[in-house]
Amino acid sequence: MMKVLIIEDEAPAARRLQQLLESHDPTIQVISIIDSIEDAVQWLKNFRHPELIFMDIMLADGQSFEIFEHVEVRVPIIFTTAYDEYAIRAFKVNSIDYLLKPIEPLLLAQALNKYRFISQSPGNFREIMESLLLSQMKDTDARPTFKSRFLIRSGAQFVSVETPEVAWFCFEDKLTFLYTTKLKRYMLDHTLDELEKLIDPYLFFRLNRQYITSFSAIGSVHNYFNGKLKVYLTPEMENGIVVSKEKAHYLKLWLNR
């Protein structure tokens, strides 16, 4: 039986992770779910450490890296988060894997298999950690660059729009359009799904099926019904854009950086 601790401040995410773990292996026992840095530090100081910890990076009271400043964590950790910008830092504190939300069952299974491999070689734990860190650093260095401009056909000519000039992308009337900060509209050949892979996720966020916005185009954000959010973009749009409850949390994290 594998005993697992979950440190996650979003109750739905914690429940889903627990269900995924139990579905993958019924012998996995989630011994506790903790939702803050303070409670995690107290728990780790007073209870016997589990065999594996799943830890969200962004908690309500700060980044979970602060936990390691107050208590020594002697077991492997699998970090979960909405963004990959903390990957290198995560692999410096006993992390054996780094799962992006929403967590995919296949990637979770691969992470658990990696844990099982490491647990069978406890004497080589530090060497394996260093190897994973070096591998992650190489992967980071090898990441492709994102688009810096779009060459768009406009009538009989081509127009070059640099990425900082993009306010948002949208899908309307079965076509994809790019809107600039000056409210000029250009039709694109890419779908929104394709654009997500081409643009920097640090600068752009997928609000829903119809809109991808740039960070600078966010005018205001308002609470909406049932945990949803309503986003108003600038230059001014006539109507706000509704963001689902599931994406609302990640939008807040993206904005609060």
C-alpha positions in Angstrom: 0.0 0.0 0.0 1.4 3.4 -1.0 0.6 6.3 1.4 0.2 9.6 -0.4 -0.2 13.2 0.9 -1.9 15.8 -1.3 -1.2 19.5 -0.7 -3.8 21.4 -2.8 -5.9 24.4 -2.0 -8.6 23.8 -4.6 -11.0 21.2 -3.3 -12.3 20.1 -6.8 -8.7 19.6 -8.0 -7.8 17.7 -4.8 -10.9 15.4 -5.2 -10.1 14.8 -8.9 -6.5 13.9 -8.1 -7.6 11.5 -5.4 -10.0 9.8 -7.7 -7.4 9.5 -10.5 -4.9 8.0 -8.0 -7.5 5.5 -6.7 -8.6 4.6 -10.2 -5.0 4.0 -11.2 -4.2 1.9 -8.2 -6.8 1.0 -5.5 -4.0 0.3 -3.0 -3.0 3.9 -3.0 -4.1 5.5 0.3 -4.5 9.3 0.5 -3.8 9.9 4.1 -4.5 13.6 4.2 -5.4 16.6 2.0 -3.8 19.9 3.1 -4.7 23.3 1.6 -2.1 25.8 2.9 1.6 26.3 3.5 1.1 26.8 7.3 -0.9 23.6 7.7 1.5 21.6 5.5 4.5 22.7 7.6 2.7 21.7 10.8 1.6 18.4 9.4 5.1 17.5 8.1 6.7 18.4 11.5 4.3 16.3 13.5 3.4 13.3 11.5 5.4 10.5 9.8 6.1 11.5 6.2 4.2 9.5 3.5 5.9 7.7 0.7 5.0 10.3 -1.9 3.6 13.9 -1.9 1.6 15.6 -4.6 2.0 19.3 -4.1 0.3 22.2 -5.9 2.8 25.1 -6.4 0.4 28.0 -6.0 -1.5 27.8 -2.7 -3.8 30.4 -1.2 -1.1 31.7 1.2 1.8 31.6 -1.2 4.1 29.3 -3.2 4.5 25.8 -1.8 8.3 26.2 -2.1 8.1 28.1 1.2 7.3 24.8 2.9 10.9 23.7 2.4 12.2 26.8 4.2 10.5 25.5 7.4 10.7 21.8 7.4 12.9 19.1 5.8 11.0 17.0 3.3 12.6 13.6 2.9 10.3 12.0 0.3 9.8 12.3 -3.4 7.4 15.0 -4.6 5.3 15.3 -7.7 4.4 18.9 -8.3 1.1 20.0 -9.9 0.4 23.4 -11.4 -1.2 25.3 -14.3 2.1 26.6 -15.6 5.5 25.3 -16.4 7.6 28.4 -15.4 8.6 26.8 -12.0 9.9 23.5 -13.4 13.6 24.1 -12.7 12.9 25.3 -9.2 10.7 22.3 -8.6 13.4 19.8 -9.5 15.7 21.3 -6.9 13.5 20.2 -4.0 13.1 16.4 -4.3 10.6 16.6 -7.3 10.5 13.6 -9.5 7.9 14.9 -11.9 5.9 18.0 -12.7 2.3 17.7 -13.9 0.4 20.5 -15.6 -3.3 20.9 -14.8 -5.7 19.6 -15.7 -3.8 16.4 -15.0 -4.0 13.7 -17.7 -4.4 10.1 -16.4 -1.7 8.8 -18.7 0.9 11.4 -17.5 -0.1 10.7 -13.9 0.5 7.0 -14.5 3.9 7.7 -16.0 4.8 9.9 -13.0 3.8 7.1 -10.6 5.9 4.6 -12.6 8.8 6.9 -12.3 8.3 7.0 -8.5 8.2 3.2 -8.3 11.5 3.0 -10.2 13.2 5.5 -7.9 11.8 3.9 -4.8 13.4 0.6 -5.8 16.8 2.3 -5.8 16.8 4.4 -2.6 20.6 4.5 -2.5 20.7 6.4 -5.8 18.0 8.9 -4.9 20.2 12.0 -5.0 21.9 10.9 -8.2 18.5 10.4 -9.8 17.4 13.8 -8.6 20.4 15.5 -10.1 19.9 13.6 -13.4 16.3 14.8 -13.6 17.3 18.4 -12.9 19.9 18.3 -15.6 17.4 16.7 -18.0 14.9 19.4 -17.2 17.4 22.2 -17.7 18.3 20.8 -21.2 14.6 20.5 -22.1 14.1 24.1 -21.0 17.1 25.3 -23.2 15.7 23.3 -26.1 12.2 24.8 -26.0 11.2 26.4 -29.3 10.7 30.1 -29.5 7.2 31.4 -29.9 6.0 33.6 -32.8 7.2 37.2 -32.7 5.0 38.4 -35.6 2.2 37.4 -37.9 2.5 37.9 -41.7 -1.1 38.4 -42.8 -2.6 38.7 -46.2 -4.8 41.8 -46.5 -6.3 42.2 -50.0 -3.5 42.3 -52.5 -0.8 42.9 -49.9 0.7 41.4 -46.8 0.7 43.1 -43.4 3.2 42.3 -40.6 1.7 42.4 -37.1 4.2 42.0 -34.2 3.1 40.0 -31.2 3.0 43.0 -28.8 0.5 44.7 -31.2 -2.0 41.8 -30.7 -4.8 42.5 -28.4 -6.7 39.2 -28.8 -7.7 36.4 -31.2 -11.2 35.3 -31.6 -13.3 32.8 -33.5 -16.4 34.3 -35.1 -18.6 33.4 -38.0 -16.6 30.2 -38.4 -13.4 32.2 -39.0 -10.4 33.1 -36.9 -9.5 36.8 -36.5 -6.6 38.7 -35.0 -7.5 42.1 -33.3 -4.7 44.6 -32.8 -4.4 47.1 -30.0 -5.7 49.7 -32.4 -8.8 47.5 -33.1 -7.7 46.5 -36.6 -9.1 43.1 -37.6 -7.3 40.6 -39.7 -8.4 37.1 -40.7 -6.0 34.2 -40.0 -5.6 30.8 -41.4 -4.9 29.3 -38.0 -7.5 27.8 -35.6 -7.4 28.9 -32.0 -6.1 25.5 -31.0 -3.2 25.9 -33.5 -2.5 29.5 -32.2 -2.2 28.2 -28.6 0.8 26.2 -29.7 2.4 29.1 -31.5 2.1 31.9 -28.9 3.7 32.4 -25.5 1.4 31.2 -22.7 3.0 33.7 -20.4 1.7 36.5 -22.7 -1.6 35.0 -23.9 -4.5 33.1 -22.2 -7.3 31.0 -23.7 -10.4 32.4 -22.1 -12.9 30.0 -23.7 -13.5 28.3 -27.0 -13.9 31.7 -28.8 -11.2 33.9 -27.3 -7.5 34.1 -26.6 -6.4 37.3 -25.0 -3.1 39.0 -24.5 -2.1 40.0 -20.9 -2.1 43.7 -21.8 -5.7 43.5 -23.2 -7.3 42.6 -19.9 -9.3 45.6 -18.9 -11.2 44.3 -15.9 -12.4 41.0 -14.4 -15.7 40.6 -12.5 -17.3 37.8 -10.5 -20.1 36.1 -12.5 -22.6 33.4 -11.7 -21.6 30.0 -10.2 -18.0 30.7 -9.8 -17.5 32.0 -13.3 -15.7 35.2 -14.3 -16.6 37.9 -16.8 -13.6 39.6 -18.5 -13.7 42.9 -20.3 -10.9 43.6 -22.8 -9.3 46.8 -24.0 -9.7 48.4 -26.5 -13.3 48.4 -25.4 -15.5 45.5 -26.3 -19.3 45.8 -26.4 -19.8 42.7 -24.2 -17.7 40.9 -21.6 -16.3 37.4 -22.1 -17.5 34.6 -19.8 -14.8 32.3 -18.3 -15.9 29.0 -16.9 -15.5 28.1 -13.3 -12.8 25.5 -14.2 -10.7 28.1 -16.0 -11.4 31.0 -13.6 -8.8 29.7 -11.1 -6.1 29.4 -13.7 -6.9 32.9 -15.1 -6.4 34.4 -11.6 -3.1 32.6 -11.3 -2.1 33.9 -14.8 -3.0 37.4 -13.8 -1.5 37.4 -10.3 2.1 36.8 -11.2 
